[in-house]
Amino acid sequence: MGLTYAKSFLKTHIVNKENLLILEKSQEKAEQLRKLDIGTVYGQVDTYIKSADLIILAVKPQDINGLFSKIEPYIDAQQVILSIMAGGKMETIARQLGSKKIIRAMPNLPAQIGAGMTVFTSSEDVTRIELVMVQNLLNGTGKSIYKESEEMIDASTAISGSGPAYVFFFMQSLIEAAIGMGFSQSEAELMTFQTFRGAVELVNKNDISCKDWIGRVSSKGGTTVAAFDKLNDFKISAKFQLAVNEALIRAKELSELV
């Protein structure tokens, strides 16, 4: 995700490569990043960190404590810290780094193609100008929503953060159903991908709810109704919502890890 953000910043010309500093502890990955020529790549923590206006934390939560202890001596209280980690509360980040300007964001995988969804929040010390600057950066990877409550970051992790996997799950289920009916793998994938693409386009281009679209596809005694009768028998909607709530529970647990 860190690489996704770096490429997006350059693509939207918000930042040029001369102003992009990248810290990568893995020598192998650092060499790969240098070949991409997207910024100055460092393998060790040093005073260059002091020159950054914005510091982006794009590491796994379990790796952050070791990183914090190394970069904390170089952090200035006026630097803005943007965390796109899956866990770690703003209060914890502020305490360990000595900075009160914290922004916490939850992006998702489609950010790689500029179609991401990011929900973010900030501490009170972040100025309006700084917040707008960061939102412009986030919007370079798709769309964003600002929420005042940090609790909503955990909620967004369960919805949009994990959301692409839910969509892939239903797509894969439809592909397997099509193959079971006699279509080839490629035919099943084409039918499924185009169906999902078309459905999303219909929603985007019309002011009609998903519930109403279901009604438009369905006709009394028809095939869609037959499928939904079975889905309702299995209480699929309620069980799916329970599954998403399990993701929320885990997101809250991860927030407490750092």
N, C-alpha and C positions, 0 to 999 in steps of 0.2 A: 504493500500500500504506500510505503514511503516513496518508492520509485514511481508509482502511479502519480503521486502528487508532484514530484519533481518534474516529470514529463509534462504534466498539465500546466504547471506554472510557466514553463518555457513556451509551450504551444500557444498560450493565451497572451504571451509577451508581458505578463505582469512582473516577471523576474527574468533577468538574463543570466546566462551561465556563469558570468564573472561574479555574480552576487549570490550564487547558490553554493553553500558549503555542506558537504555530506560526510558524516562520521559512520564508518562501517568497520566493525571489529574483525570481521572475517577477511583475511588477506585475499582469499580466492574471489570473494564477492567484490572486494574493493577494486581488484584488477579488472573485473568485468565492468564495473561502473566507470572506471577510468577510460575504458575503450568506447563507452557510449558518449563520452565528451559532453556531459550535461552539467558539469560543475567541478569544483575542486574537491577531491576525495581525500579524506584523512583516515588513517588507521588508528590514531591515538588522540586522546583528549589533550588540548593545549589552549594557549591564550586566544587563538582565533575565535573561540566561542564568544568571547567578550564583544566581538564586532558585530554579532548578529542582532537584528531588530526582532526577529521572530525565531523561536526555537521550536521545532516540531518533534514530538516524541512519537516515533513510529516503530515501537518494539513490542515484543510480547510482555505481558504483565510480569511474568516470572523472571524476566531479565532486567527489570527496571531498577531494582535496589542497587545492583552493582553499578549501573550506569549513573544513578543519582550521586553516589558517593564520589565518583570521578569528576562529574561536571559541576557539582555544586560550588566548588571554589571559584569557578569562572563565571557564575551567573550573576548578572546585575539585576537589582530590584526593578528596573525600568523595562527589562526585556519581557516580551510577551511569550508565554509558554502555551503552545497548542498541543494537546494530547489527543492522538487518534488511537490510543490503546483500547483494548476491549475491557479493561478494568482500571481501577485507580481513581479515587475521588479527588476533586480539586483541592480540598483541604489538605489531603495527604501530600499531594504534589507541591503545594505551596510551602508546607512545613519543611519538607525535605530539601527543596531547592532554594528556599529563602526568597521566593518571588511571590507577590500577591496577584500578579496579572496572569491569570490562568484561564484558558479556554479549553473546554473538553468537547470533542466531537466524535460522532459515530458514523463513519462512511460505510458504504457497502461495495461489493465486488464490481458492479457495472460502472463504477468510477473509472475503471480502466479504459472504457470507451467513451467517456464523457457523458454517461447516462446514469450516473450514480445518484443516490439519495443520502444526504447527510443531515443529521439533526445535531445541533450544537447549543452550548450554553456557556456562560462566562461568570467569572467572579466580579464583584462590584468595582474592583480597582481598574478593570479594563475600560478604557475610554471609548466613547462612541465612535471616534475616528478609527481607533485600533480595531474595534469590532467590525466596522464596515470594511476595513482593509482585509481582514481575515475572511469575512463572508464572500468578498469578491474572489479570493483565492479558492474557497470551497466551491463556489458556483462554477469555477472552471472545470470541475469534474462532474457537473450535473446540476441538481437542484438542492436547496437547503432550507431548513426550518430552524428558527431560533426559539428556544424554550427557556423561560426563566428558571424553572425548577430542574435541578440536576437529576432528580429521580427519573425524569423523562428520557434521559440518555440511556438508562437501563431498559426502559420500555421500547425505545427505538432500536436497541440492539436486538430485541426479540422480534420486532416487526420488520423493519427495513434492513437491519444488519444481517439477520439470518434469513430474511425473506426470499432472496434469490434461490436458496436451497429448497425452500418450500415449492417454489414455482418449478424448479428442475424436477422435483419429486413427482408432481402431478403430470408434468410433461412425459417423464419416463414411464409412468403408469399408463398413460394413453398410448405411448409407443408400443409397450408390451401387449396392450389389449388389441391394437391393430395387427400386430404380428400374429397374435393368437387367432385372429379372424382370417388370416391368409395373406396379408400384405407382406412385402419384403421389408427388410430393415430400412433401406433407403426410402421406400415409399411411405412407411410408417413415420419416419422422421420428417419427411417433407410435409405430410398431412398435418402432423402435430405442430411443427414449428410455424407453418403458415396459419394454422388455426389460432394459435396463441398470438401471433403477430397481428392478425386481422382483428381479433377481439380487443386487443389493447388499443389499436387504432380507432376502432369504433367508439370506445370509451373516451379517448382523447379528443375526438372530433365532434362529439355530441354531448349535450348537457342532460344525459340520461344516466340514472344510477345503475349499478350492476344488477340490483334486484329487478329493476324494470326490464333490463336487457334479457334476463333469464325468462321473464314473462313473454317477451317478444319472440324468443326462440321456441318457446313451448306452445303446444296446441293440445287441446283436450283429447285424450286418448292416443296421443302421438308418442314418438320415440323418446323425446327429451323428458316428457312426463314420466315415462316408464323408468328411465334412468334415475330421475330424482326421487321417485317413490322408493326405490331401493336405497338410495343415499340417505333418505329420511328414516327408513327402517333401521339403518345402521347408525343413525345419529352422527353422521360424518362431520357435520358443521360443529356440533357441540364438542366432539372429541378432538377435532382439529384445534379449536380454541383452547382446549385444555392443554394440548401439546405446546402451543405457542406460549401459554402461561408458564409451562415448565422452563422454556427458554428464558423467560423473564426472571424466574427464580434463580437460574444459574447466572444470569447477567448480574444480579444483585450480589451473588456470592463472589463473583470475579471482582466486583468493585471494592470489596473488602480485603482482597488479597494484598494489594500494594499499600 
